[in-house]
Amino acid sequence: MRIFYTLSFILLLSTPVLSQDRMPDPQPVVKVIKFYPNPATSFITFDFQQADEKQYSQLNLQIYNLIGKKVHEVTKVTQRTTVNLDEFYRGVYIFQLRDKSGKVIDSGKFQVAR
């Protein structure tokens, strides 16, 4: 048993430890959507980045409530899309931007405050 602890201690000392200044830089997260205002009261605007005009026609914006029920869908997405929130209850909602094959490109959450 003593040999096990000794070998474990030697192994622990011989493993290189990355210090904070030597840690690899994380890859920057590129957001495709900017949305405002958040929290929103009567409307929310989605600005889409990094896409040309013909790619917008292939995108689909879906909005879900917190229990996972789809409450709104925008099939004709433009570079700046505004969603009217008059039919939405107060709370937190999740949006997903999907391509025509259904793959999620970007997602996020916003709050409706009344």
URGIKA-V192314 format. One record per residue. N is the residue number from 1. PHI is phi in degrees with one decimal (none if undefined). PSI is psi in whole degrees, 0 to 359 (* if undefined). Layout:
((N:PHI:PSI) (N:PHI:PSI))
//
This chain:
((1:none:322) (2:-64.2:325) (3:-65.5:320) (4:-59.1:312) (5:-64.7:322) (6:-65.9:314) (7:-65.5:322) (8:-63.4:319) (9:-66.0:318) (10:-65.3:318) (11:-63.6:320) (12:-63.8:320) (13:-72.7:333) (14:-87.3:347) (15:-77.3:132) (16:-70.7:142) (17:-113.0:128) (18:-80.4:122) (19:-78.8:171) (20:-60.2:323) (21:-79.2:346) (22:-103.9:1) (23:-71.4:143) (24:-65.8:146) (25:-70.9:134) (26:-70.4:151) (27:-69.5:135) (28:-67.9:141) (29:-88.6:121) (30:-97.8:115) (31:-86.4:137) (32:-89.5:333) (33:-119.6:135) (34:-113.0:134) (35:-131.7:145) (36:-160.1:158) (37:-76.1:157) (38:-140.3:111) (39:-74.0:152) (40:-107.6:156) (41:-115.3:307) (42:-118.0:339) (43:-155.2:161) (44:-136.5:140) (45:-111.5:133) (46:-111.0:121) (47:-104.1:125) (48:-98.2:132) (49:-103.9:162) (50:55.8:43) (51:-147.5:144) (52:-89.0:172) (53:-60.8:323) (54:-75.0:339) (55:-73.5:333) (56:-62.5:325) (57:-67.0:343) (58:-97.2:1) (59:-99.0:157) (60:-139.3:125) (61:-105.5:121) (62:-118.4:139) (63:-120.8:130) (64:-120.2:150) (65:-83.8:180) (66:-70.6:343) (67:-91.6:4) (68:94.0:8) (69:-85.1:130) (70:-71.5:122) (71:-108.6:344) (72:-159.5:148) (73:-143.2:134) (74:-112.8:114) (75:-96.0:336) (76:-105.1:85) (77:-87.5:135) (78:-115.1:178) (79:-59.7:324) (80:-124.7:111) (81:-114.4:129) (82:-112.2:133) (83:-112.5:128) (84:-77.9:129) (85:-104.2:17) (86:-62.0:328) (87:-88.8:358) (88:-91.7:141) (89:-82.2:164) (90:-64.9:135) (91:152.1:191) (92:-103.6:137) (93:-127.2:153) (94:-115.4:134) (95:-114.9:151) (96:-134.6:132) (97:-100.4:122) (98:-120.7:149) (99:-85.8:182) (100:-67.8:340) (101:-86.4:353) (102:98.6:359) (103:-72.8:134) (104:-75.4:122) (105:-91.3:318) (106:-153.5:156) (107:-152.1:166) (108:-176.0:186) (109:-136.4:152) (110:-142.4:165) (111:-119.0:139) (112:-103.5:121) (113:-119.6:134) (114:-112.9:*))
//
